[in-house]
Structure formats: C-alpha cells, structure tokens
C-alpha cells in the first residue's frame, strides 16, 4: 500500500546508526530505479490511519530528500512489540553492534515493560548478556550516543574506548568523544589515543585531551621512523597476539569460571599449550644462538638425557631461580606437569635466558 509521510510514526528511528556512504548509495539507487523494497509497518494502537515504521527508515529519509510524497509499505498483522522482535531476528544483512542492541533492549524495557528475564527469553540469550548491553547505554552519555547514531563516531569506537572511559570519568569521555568526532578517527587511531590515555598519569591524560593534534602528529612521526620490512611486520603481529591474550584474560576475569565445563577447560588448556609452543619456536628463531648453550650440555652427559629446550614450553625460570634450591624447582616442575598455564597479563612468554640451561647441582638435566 502507498502511505504518506505524515501517516508514519518513526519512534524506532533512533535505534539505527547512520552510515553516510550507504545512505548516498541508497539515494542514488532510488533516484535511478525508484523504490524496489517496501518499508515494514504495523498499525498504530488505537489509530487506524497511522502506522508505526518497523523497518525502512533509510529509505524514508532518501525518498524525502528526493521530494517524494509517498512511500510503498507492507503492513505486518501483529503487535508492535512482536514486529520489532521479528524484525530484529530477521536482520541478517549486517551485524549489529552491542550498542545498537543495547538501544533496542532499553526501548523494549521502557515501552513494553519487559524485564531482564523476559528479554533474555524472547531473544534466546542469557540474562547476563542482556544486562551487559543495557549497561552500555546506561553508562554512555546520551549526547555521545546521538553522535554514534549520526555516524560522527564509529559504534565500535564508542564501544571499545568511550564506554570504559565513561566508567572512570564522564568529563574525559565527553572530551575524547569530541576529539574522535572532530578528527574522524577510525578504530586504529582512536585505539592509540585511548591506550595513551589509559596508561598515562592524570597530567598526561589532561595533556593528551588538551592537545590531541600534537599527539596525532607525534604518532605519525613515530610511524614514519618505524623500521620497515618483515621485522616491523613481525613486531606488529606479536603486538596483536598480546592484545588478543589480554582480551582473553579480561573475558576470563569478567566471567565466572564455573561457566567453563570440563571439556571446554581441556580445550582451552590445549590451545594455551599450542600457543606456548608456537611462541617458543619464534623465540628460538629470533635468538638462534641459544642452541649453542644447550647442545654441549647434552653431549657431555649420557645420550639418554633429553635436550633442554625440548621439554615443556611454559614460562622458564632464570638461572637465579634455579639456584635457590631444589625445593622451588620441584614446585615449578610439579606445576608444569599439571599442564596448567600460568596467568600473565600480557600472555606472552618471556625471552629465554641462556643461563637457565646451566647445570645446577642436584637438579635434573631436563628443561625447566
């Protein structure tokens, strides 16, 4: 059916993030071939001549820009709440950010009185999943959320960087959001500024937010001076590994350990061992001279003794740790025997000290 714009209730429009490039492509397509897909509406409760728009807000805006008077629509014969939930479940064309999901959950909670358990049941999610996404929209100032809706700040940038800043300082969050919007920061640029802010002292944080141009200029100069070639690419790859391990650590810290069953725990432990082995191989490739310290010790003793360096790939103790006595070393070996990986913030293995392979009286020649 054809509907005039004044008949439309657009109460769900603020749940959408505006993508300017997509909007321009849609506008060009509508101007060339006209509307091909109808918008989705339901009859407004108690108003037979008015309709609530469920899907098609971008098409409505584009048609208005083209000066059209009507829009083609299809009416779903169901309640508004059921239509919104159905539309959300059918939205497979693009991935919704956690912030967009949070907006939807808040509206469902406020307009229809759904509680956490009801929302979790209807969306087939856990209560904690619903609660976390609602917390995102509660902690982020409304003015910043509006900038995200308008496409001035990327939703991923707001989620990854502005939300954690808002939990510490709303003032710093608002200033950082203004910087991201003004400089059109992508995820990489925003991440560098956020990382410097997070690691800095209060004075450094203030300096970064007062003069972001100087910060970005310094970052560009540092990148220009950075060594090129495979070495620089390797360093970037290892930085990504550290970031991923940090994220895994935060997930483990934020979730209850009881959420992992025995099979998942074994699988996680197996993956940790694989990561350790791979990092050990990289470490040996970077410092091949370590082999000269290992091999002679094996040739001067019985041939049945295993090479140092061919044993477990967990974190190794330095020579000073081994020299403290056999009691501590036995504890280290017992911990390794269980296959439990030590918890580290960075997750990366320390560089191996060649002195760690020195024979210590009373110790086994097997690698630590």
C-alpha angles and dihedrals in degrees: 000000000000117000130187118231094245089062093061127096108206099189095136097050094099090065091072129086113223116233107194096197092051091046091054091050091049091049091052092048094050091047091052105040105008129231111333101169122049122228118245120243140165128208111268112245110263094000114090095185097049128075133199113226112231100172135005105060094139091052091051092053092047093048090050090052089053091053097247120157101205141034129210112242142178119215119222111212097225142084121288093247093050091048093051092050092046092049090051092052091049094049097107101137096083136017114251117223121235088251092058090048088050091054091052093048092050092051092048089049095049101038101039102024095239114167126215094267093048092049091048091050095048093047094040092238137121122268090242090055090055093044094052094052093046088052090058094061092041095055098042115080115248092237090060092046088055090054088053091051090051092051095245091119123033113246091228090053091052092047098046101037115012097048095057090044090051090055089059104033128001091195093055090045092055092047092048091048090053089052093050091049095045095048095037090232119199122211094273096050093043090049093055093051092045091048092052091047092049094050096040131094119248089267092051092047091053091048092052093050093043094052111021091157090065091049093052091045091053090049092052092049091050091051091050090053094045114114114260129218136052092321092063091045090052091052091051091049091051090048088054090050090053091048092050092048090049089052091049089051091051091050090052092047093048095047130064114256088226088072089075114078123205094269093050091047091052091047091049091049090049091052091049090053091050091051091049092051093049092049089048090055091049089049091053092049091052093048106030091161089078089078090067089062094048107043100056091056090058095048094051092055135047114310093233093070113103119244117260104243094038095080131077116340098217125119110305126223120234124241091264091058093051093049093060091080145279095280095068092041091053089052090051092050091048091052091050091049091061090059092232113148116222116246113248130171094226096036092211122119118249119249110269117249110222087218090066089078093058113124110253120200112257094014129115116249091232114114117266 
